Amino acid sequence: MTSTRTLRMTALTAVLGTLVAVCLLTVLVRVSVAIVVLAAALAAAGLVRAVSPTAVIPGARSRAFDVAFLLVLAAALGYLSLWGNATVVGG
C-alpha cells in the first residue's frame, strides 16, 4: 500500500514539475522550446506507461490506448512547435 502511495506522489510531483517548467520556459525562453519540452514529457510518459506493470491510477482505458494517445499527442505537439511564435496574418 505504501509503495503505491509513494508511486502516485512521485507521478504527481513529476507532472506538476513538468507543468511548472513548461510555463517558465514559455515566459522566460520561447514558446516553441516549451512545446518541445512538453512533447518530450508526453513521449516519456507514453514510454513509461508502455513498460510499467500497472497503471498508477486505475482507469477505464487500456494500456495500448494510453500509449498510443500520448505518443500521437507528443508527435503532434512536436510538429506544431515549429509555429509556436507565428505571427497573426490578416487579423
DOKOL-69207 format. One line per 3 residues: number of its first residue (from 0); their letters; for each residue z negated, x, y negated of C-alpha. Coordinates in pm, 1 decimal, padded with zeros to 6 digits. Layout:
<pts>
NUM> a> Z X Y  ...;
</pts>
This chain:
<pts>
0> mts> 00000.0 00000.0 00000.0  -00091.6 00274.1 -00243.3  00230.3 00468.6 -00183.6;
3> trt> 00437.9 00157.2 -00256.2  00250.0 00104.4 -00579.7  00296.3 00468.7 -00674.4;
6> lrm> 00667.2 00444.8 -00596.0  00701.7 00135.1 -00814.2  00520.6 00300.2 -01103.8;
9> tal> 00739.4 00610.6 -01068.8  01054.4 00397.2 -01071.5  00933.3 00202.9 -01374.6;
12> tav> 00846.2 00524.9 -01557.3  01190.5 00669.7 -01479.8  01367.9 00357.9 -01607.3;
15> lgt> 01162.8 00340.2 -01926.5  01204.8 00713.5 -01986.9  01579.4 00683.4 -01945.3;
18> lva> 01596.7 00391.9 -02189.1  01394.4 00581.7 -02449.2  01612.8 00890.6 -02403.4;
21> vcl> 01932.4 00686.2 -02440.2  01801.7 00518.9 -02756.5  01702.0 00854.3 -02906.7;
24> ltv> 02037.5 01007.9 -02818.8  02213.1 00713.0 -02981.2  02027.3 00764.3 -03307.1;
27> lvr> 01999.5 01142.7 -03314.1  02317.7 01270.0 -03148.1  02614.0 01038.2 -03080.9;
30> vsv> 02671.9 00702.4 -02919.4  02922.8 00843.4 -02672.0  02671.7 01102.6 -02548.1;
33> aiv> 02410.3 00832.6 -02497.0  02656.1 00619.3 -02299.9  02743.8 00914.0 -02074.9;
36> vla> 02372.4 00973.6 -02008.7  02324.7 00604.7 -01930.8  02624.5 00612.2 -01695.4;
39> aal> 02483.8 00919.2 -01519.7  02145.4 00748.8 -01482.9  02311.4 00440.2 -01331.5;
42> aaa> 02510.0 00655.8 -01089.4  02192.0 00839.3 -00989.7  02014.8 00507.3 -00937.9;
45> glv> 02300.6 00393.1 -00716.9  02280.6 00708.6 -00508.2  01902.8 00679.2 -00477.3;
48> rav> 01941.8 00316.5 -00369.5  02202.5 00424.4 -00112.5  01974.2 00678.6 00055.9;
51> spt> 01634.7 00512.8 00012.0  01497.1 00347.5 00324.9  01381.5 00031.1 00147.6;
54> avi> 01404.4 -00131.1 -00191.3  01131.0 -00052.5 -00442.5  01115.7 -00418.0 -00538.8;
57> pga> 01229.3 -00654.4 -00264.0  01506.4 -00885.1 -00375.4  01773.8 -01117.1 -00252.2;
60> rsr> 02061.3 -00870.3 -00290.7  02185.0 -00638.1 -00020.7  02180.6 -00260.2 -00049.2;
63> afd> 02560.8 -00246.7 -00043.2  02582.7 -00485.1 -00339.0  02325.8 -00286.1 -00537.5;
66> vaf> 02501.2 00045.8 -00474.8  02847.9 -00092.7 -00549.0  02730.5 -00267.9 -00867.3;
69> llv> 02550.6 00039.7 -01002.2  02840.5 00274.0 -00928.8  03103.5 00038.9 -01074.2;
72> laa> 02890.4 -00012.4 -01386.2  02843.0 00364.9 -01420.2  03217.3 00422.6 -01387.9;
75> alg> 03295.5 00151.3 -01643.8  03046.5 00291.4 -01894.0  03174.7 00644.2 -01837.6;
78> yls> 03528.9 00525.6 -01905.9  03427.1 00324.6 -02212.8  03217.3 00610.0 -02354.4;
81> lwg> 03537.9 00759.2 -02491.7  03540.6 00483.6 -02751.5  03169.1 00485.5 -02839.9;
84> nat> 03232.9 00572.4 -03204.7  03559.7 00387.8 -03250.2  03626.2 00253.4 -03596.4;
87> vvg> 03685.3 -00114.6 -03660.2  04051.7 -00187.6 -03726.2  04161.2 -00493.2 -03921.1;
90> g> 03815.5 -00632.7 -03971.4;
</pts>
